[in-house]
Amino acid sequence: MEASRERETPRLLNPLNQILEQQPFLLGEYFSVVDVAVGSILAYIPMMLKLDLSAYPAILNYIKRLSERPAFQKSIGGRG
């Protein structure tokens, strides 16, 4: 399982990191339901899977920005 995770993580997160290097949200300039869905999963990665995301600075910045949103604080923010 660890080998699979080490192989698949870059394959999945590199393209996402590249997208977030170019724009603040997944579909562009504005927060959308896509950010709610994907962002909530991304926020759980460091908490639940204990993966080091330091190789993906744009994703870390994205998670940080999402976690600062009031709705995030009410729903997921208290669980970390």
C-alpha positions in Angstrom: 0.0 0.0 0.0 2.8 2.4 0.8 4.5 1.8 -2.5 1.3 2.4 -4.3 0.8 5.7 -2.4 4.3 6.8 -3.1 3.8 6.1 -6.8 0.3 7.6 -7.2 0.6 10.7 -5.0 2.9 12.6 -7.5 0.9 11.4 -10.5 -2.3 12.8 -8.9 -1.0 15.9 -7.1 1.5 17.3 -9.6 -1.2 18.3 -12.1 -3.3 19.8 -9.4 -0.4 21.7 -8.0 0.3 23.1 -11.5 -3.3 24.2 -11.9 -3.2 26.0 -8.5 0.1 27.7 -9.3 -1.8 29.5 -12.2 -5.1 30.3 -10.6 -6.5 30.7 -7.0 -9.3 28.1 -7.4 -9.8 24.9 -9.4 -12.0 26.4 -12.0 -10.4 29.8 -12.1 -10.7 33.0 -10.2 -13.8 32.2 -8.2 -14.6 29.7 -5.4 -17.0 27.0 -6.6 -18.6 23.8 -5.5 -15.6 22.0 -7.0 -13.4 23.6 -4.4 -15.8 22.4 -1.7 -15.6 18.8 -2.9 -11.9 18.6 -3.7 -10.7 21.0 -1.1 -12.4 19.1 1.7 -10.6 15.9 0.6 -7.3 17.7 0.3 -7.7 19.1 3.8 -8.0 15.7 5.3 -4.8 14.3 3.7 -2.4 15.8 6.2 -4.8 15.1 9.1 -5.8 11.5 8.3 -3.1 10.1 6.0 -0.2 12.0 7.5 1.3 12.6 4.1 3.9 15.3 3.6 2.6 17.7 1.0 5.6 20.1 1.1 6.5 19.1 -2.5 3.2 20.7 -3.5 3.4 24.3 -2.2 0.4 25.5 -4.3 -1.8 22.8 -2.8 -0.6 23.7 0.7 -1.4 27.4 0.0 -4.8 26.4 -1.4 -5.6 24.3 1.7 -4.6 27.2 3.9 -6.8 29.6 2.1 -9.8 27.3 2.2 -9.2 26.6 5.9 -9.5 30.3 6.6 -13.0 30.5 5.1 -15.7 30.8 7.8 -17.7 27.9 6.5 -14.7 25.6 6.5 -14.0 26.6 10.1 -17.6 25.7 11.1 -17.5 22.3 9.3 -14.0 20.8 9.0 -11.8 23.3 10.9 -12.5 21.9 14.4 -11.5 18.4 13.4 -7.8 18.8 12.8 
